[in-house]
Amino acid sequence: MALPSIYEGLEEKVPDSLADLHGPAGGVVALPPHLAWSGLTEFDLSKPGIRMEMYRTVITTGRRVDYETYLNADLLVDDWPVLRRGLGPGYRHVWEKKLSLPRESGA
């Protein structure tokens, strides 16, 4: 018996609009253990690399409520061209389709 795809049910988890993403735009964010259970658990949003690491963590391990709580729409849009490269194709496809995030040509 095969395990389900990590992308199964993802489209239902992704919010319907960028306006639903109310996360902080600055400061240091401490993620709860269900998102960041080892390694870095606090993220300084003023540092783009650290911020994108947090966003990758939330996108790949979070639930809809986590997306709405920890992701900021403006930061996500600004970081997306780089952030998308660190996500699997299923995540990229669903997030770009559902939230009209820009796709790279040929990707």
Backbone torsions as a table, in degrees:
resi	resn	phi	psi	omega
1	MET	NA	126.4	-178.2
2	ALA	-81.6	147.4	174.7
3	LEU	-72.2	150.5	178.0
4	PRO	-67.7	154.5	177.5
5	SER	-64.2	145.7	176.0
6	ILE	-65.7	-16.9	-179.3
7	TYR	-91.5	-6.0	-178.1
8	GLU	-61.6	127.4	179.6
9	GLY	78.9	2.0	-176.1
10	LEU	-63.1	-40.5	-177.1
11	GLU	-59.5	-35.4	178.8
12	GLU	-71.5	-26.6	-179.4
13	LYS	-78.1	-31.4	-176.0
14	VAL	-73.4	130.5	179.0
15	PRO	-56.8	158.7	-178.2
16	ASP	-78.9	-17.1	-175.0
17	SER	-149.0	149.3	173.5
18	LEU	-60.8	-28.0	-179.9
19	ALA	-62.9	-17.1	178.5
20	ASP	-80.4	-9.7	-178.1
21	LEU	-92.0	103.9	-173.3
22	HIS	-110.1	22.6	-176.6
23	GLY	-67.1	166.1	-178.7
24	PRO	-65.2	149.4	178.4
25	ALA	-100.2	-5.9	-179.7
26	GLY	-160.4	176.5	178.8
27	GLY	89.5	-168.9	178.6
28	VAL	-107.7	129.0	-178.6
29	VAL	-110.5	128.5	174.3
30	ALA	-101.5	116.6	178.5
31	LEU	-81.4	146.0	178.5
32	PRO	-71.4	161.4	-176.8
33	PRO	-56.9	-29.2	-179.7
34	HIS	-70.3	-13.6	176.1
35	LEU	-104.7	-45.2	-176.9
36	ALA	-126.8	88.6	-175.0
37	TRP	-93.4	-11.1	176.0
38	SER	-151.7	164.8	-179.1
39	GLY	70.0	-143.6	-177.7
40	LEU	-68.0	126.7	178.9
41	THR	-120.7	-13.3	176.4
42	GLU	-119.4	136.7	-171.3
43	PHE	-130.4	123.3	177.4
44	ASP	-84.6	110.9	-175.3
45	LEU	-69.9	-11.6	178.0
46	SER	-78.1	-10.8	179.7
47	LYS	-104.9	107.3	-173.9
48	PRO	-52.5	-42.5	-179.4
49	GLY	-64.7	-41.8	178.3
50	ILE	-67.4	-42.8	178.7
51	ARG	-59.8	-45.0	-179.2
52	MET	-67.2	-31.6	174.9
53	GLU	-63.7	-41.7	177.5
54	MET	-64.4	-44.1	-179.3
55	TYR	-63.1	-41.1	175.9
56	ARG	-59.6	-44.0	179.7
57	THR	-61.3	-48.1	-178.5
58	VAL	-64.9	-44.5	-178.1
59	ILE	-63.7	-40.6	-174.3
60	THR	-88.2	-18.9	-178.4
61	THR	-120.8	-8.4	-173.3
62	GLY	-87.3	176.5	174.6
63	ARG	-114.1	174.9	-178.5
64	ARG	-54.8	-44.1	-179.7
65	VAL	-62.4	-34.1	177.4
66	ASP	-68.1	-41.9	177.6
67	TYR	-58.5	-46.5	-176.4
68	GLU	-68.5	-30.4	-176.3
69	THR	-85.4	-38.9	-170.9
70	TYR	-107.3	-16.5	-179.5
71	LEU	-99.6	135.2	177.9
72	ASN	-103.4	128.4	-174.9
73	ALA	-57.6	-46.6	-177.5
74	ASP	-64.2	-43.4	179.1
75	LEU	-66.6	-39.9	179.5
76	LEU	-60.8	-46.6	180.0
77	VAL	-62.6	-44.5	180.0
78	ASP	-63.4	-40.2	-175.4
79	ASP	-87.3	-14.5	-171.3
80	TRP	-53.0	-43.3	-177.9
81	PRO	-55.6	-32.8	178.0
82	VAL	-92.0	-44.5	-177.4
83	LEU	-56.8	-40.9	-176.3
84	ARG	-57.9	-29.3	-178.9
85	ARG	-69.0	-22.5	-179.5
86	GLY	-93.6	5.1	-179.5
87	LEU	-109.7	152.3	175.7
88	GLY	-67.0	161.0	-176.6
89	PRO	-60.3	-33.4	178.4
90	GLY	-64.6	-43.5	177.2
91	TYR	-62.8	-48.6	-179.8
92	ARG	-55.5	-50.2	-175.8
93	HIS	-59.3	-49.7	-176.2
94	VAL	-66.7	-46.3	-179.1
95	TRP	-64.6	-41.2	-179.8
96	GLU	-67.8	-40.8	-179.5
97	LYS	-68.5	-49.6	-172.8
98	LYS	-72.3	-36.3	-174.9
99	LEU	-109.5	9.4	179.6
100	SER	53.3	40.0	175.0
101	LEU	-77.1	148.3	-176.2
102	PRO	-67.7	137.5	175.1
103	ARG	-98.2	146.2	172.3
104	GLU	-77.5	144.1	178.5
105	SER	-63.3	134.6	177.9
106	GLY	80.8	2.2	-178.6
107	ALA	-103.1	NA	NA
